């Protein structure tokens, strides 16, 4: 039965369908910009052990024809998410950062650079600019 699961086609979502607390998203997006927000460690320090590996985090604005969102790229992901490139993001999740949504890919997902997409990104619908209030639901 494992082969049936392997043949399952991923369901591609559009940026405007992303919601807080959701995971498993596969989407095609264009990278509009990339801004390094954290750079720790020195390149070449990897020889000193895994703890000394440099850490890079960049916030990349990505989007499709329905909207855009900030993607938190880590380490080698930063090299894939270059402005002007089109990427397929598989098994991404929504992280909340200061009340707003960020898209991220952990070790269970992956990013592939693909053919340039024909769509224009809808930049005036930035989901990362929407603030969500954390509501604690009282359990009965």
C-alpha positions in Angstrom: 0.0 0.0 0.0 3.0 2.3 0.3 3.0 2.9 -3.4 -0.5 4.5 -3.4 0.7 7.1 -0.9 3.8 7.8 -3.0 1.6 8.5 -6.1 -0.6 11.0 -4.3 -0.3 14.3 -6.0 0.4 17.3 -3.7 -2.4 19.8 -3.5 -1.0 23.2 -4.4 -2.4 26.1 -2.4 -2.4 29.8 -3.1 -0.9 32.3 -0.7 -4.3 33.8 0.2 -5.4 30.4 1.5 -2.7 30.3 4.2 -4.1 30.5 7.8 -2.4 30.6 11.2 -1.6 27.2 12.8 -1.7 25.3 9.5 0.9 23.0 8.1 1.6 20.8 5.1 1.4 23.5 2.4 2.8 23.1 -1.1 2.9 26.2 -3.2 4.7 27.9 -6.1 5.9 31.4 -5.3 8.1 34.1 -6.7 10.7 35.6 -4.4 10.4 39.4 -4.3 13.1 40.2 -1.8 15.4 38.7 0.8 16.8 40.4 3.9 19.3 38.7 6.2 18.1 39.1 9.8 20.6 37.0 11.6 24.1 35.8 10.8 26.0 34.0 13.6 29.3 32.2 13.5 32.1 32.4 11.0 32.2 30.6 7.7 34.8 27.9 7.9 34.0 27.4 11.6 32.3 24.1 10.9 35.6 22.3 11.4 35.3 23.2 15.1 32.2 21.0 15.4 28.5 21.2 14.5 27.8 23.7 17.3 30.1 26.2 15.7 28.3 26.0 12.3 27.3 29.5 11.1 23.6 30.2 11.3 21.9 32.4 8.7 18.3 33.5 8.8 16.7 35.7 6.1 13.2 37.0 5.8 12.1 36.6 2.2 9.0 38.2 0.8 7.4 35.6 -1.5 4.1 35.5 -3.3 1.8 34.5 -6.1 -1.1 36.1 -7.9 -3.3 36.1 -4.8 -0.9 37.7 -2.3 2.4 37.6 -0.5 3.9 36.5 2.8 7.2 36.6 4.6 9.1 33.3 4.4 11.7 32.6 7.1 14.7 31.0 5.3 17.4 29.2 7.3 20.9 28.4 6.3 21.1 26.8 2.9 17.4 27.8 2.2 18.7 31.4 2.0 20.7 30.5 -1.1 17.6 29.1 -2.8 15.4 32.0 -2.1 17.0 34.6 -4.2 15.0 37.6 -5.5 13.5 37.1 -9.0 13.6 33.3 -8.6 10.5 31.0 -8.6 10.4 28.3 -6.1 8.2 25.3 -5.2 7.9 25.1 -1.5 6.7 21.7 -0.2 5.3 20.8 3.2 5.6 24.3 4.6 4.0 25.5 7.8 2.8 28.7 9.2 4.7 30.1 12.2 3.4 33.0 14.2 5.9 35.8 14.9 4.8 38.8 17.0 1.2 38.1 16.0 1.7 37.8 12.3 2.1 34.8 9.9 5.4 33.6 8.5 5.8 30.7 6.2 8.7 28.3 7.1 10.0 24.9 6.0 11.5 22.6 8.6 13.4 19.3 8.0 10.2 17.6 6.8 9.7 20.0 3.9 11.8 21.1 1.0 12.4 24.0 -1.5 13.1 23.6 -5.2 14.0 26.3 -7.6 11.8 25.9 -10.7 11.0 27.5 -14.1 10.1 31.2 -13.8 6.4 31.6 -13.2 4.2 33.6 -15.5 2.1 35.3 -12.8 2.6 38.7 -11.3 2.7 38.8 -7.5 -0.2 40.6 -5.8 2.0 42.8 -3.5 -0.9 44.7 -2.0 -2.2 41.6 -0.1 0.7 40.9 2.3 -0.5 38.3 4.8 2.4 39.0 7.1 1.0 42.5 7.7 -2.2 41.2 9.2 -2.0 41.0 13.0 -3.7 38.2 14.7 -4.7 38.4 18.3 -4.0 35.4 20.4 -7.3 34.2 21.8 -7.3 31.7 24.6 -10.3 29.5 24.3 -11.6 28.6 27.8 -12.1 24.9 28.1 -15.4 23.9 29.6 
